[in-house]
């Protein structure tokens, strides 16, 4: 074995022990580039470390995306603001900067089915992930089912504490079904996170009709008091995307 081969083997061993897979992946190419361009040792080292930092950032981004459990991925660039003209675009773009998250503020998206509430919620969630925040998306009906199960198994307290590790929780489709027994548990879930983390909530109901979901006027008023405190309300007043696409297809057939 030549001295170069021995040095290469030792280098790769060190990189493995130090857990530097980014450098291990590119160092042969960076060595050739450094020789060809007569780079200094300092610039070569900076190039290696820069690639390692970038690799780790990408891994963390992919990890946070996986943990978010989005049903699909769409950003603000995919949203057509012209079809919901009353939705304040600059306000949405400002929210995408994520300043509402460290302030423990909430975003409430109200409007008819199919007007893009979930799209905007996911887009804001994606922006938050890119900014380094932990995000989790969940449909309200699924969350309530989980809450009922963990309560039955006496794991509710630990379950709620685990959610406190998430910076931004996106609750999708509040109001599509009555919660009945799950209403008090959802209230407890929201109350547990009050001023500990942020929410984005999408709903097809005006605030005055939330009592229809929870079945308890007092409970609903208390929940709204918590959720609307220091919140941003986005109203989606427009035609359903799916209905509009259906009309366009009919026109094209004609």
Buried (B, 14 or more C-beta within 10 A) or exposed (E): EEEEEEEBEEEEEEBEEEEBBBBBBBBEEBBEEBEEEEBEEEEBBEBBEEBBEEBBEEEEEEEBBEBBEBEEEBBBEEBEBEBBEEBBEEEBEEBBEBEBBEEBBBBBBBBEBBBBBBBBBBBBBBBBBBBEBBBBBBBBBEBBEBBBEBBEEEEBEEBBEEBEEBBBBBBBBBBBEEBEEBBBBBBBBBEBBBEEBBBBBBBBBEBEEBBEBBBBEEBBEBBBEBBEEEBBEBBBEBEBBEEBEEEEEEEEEE
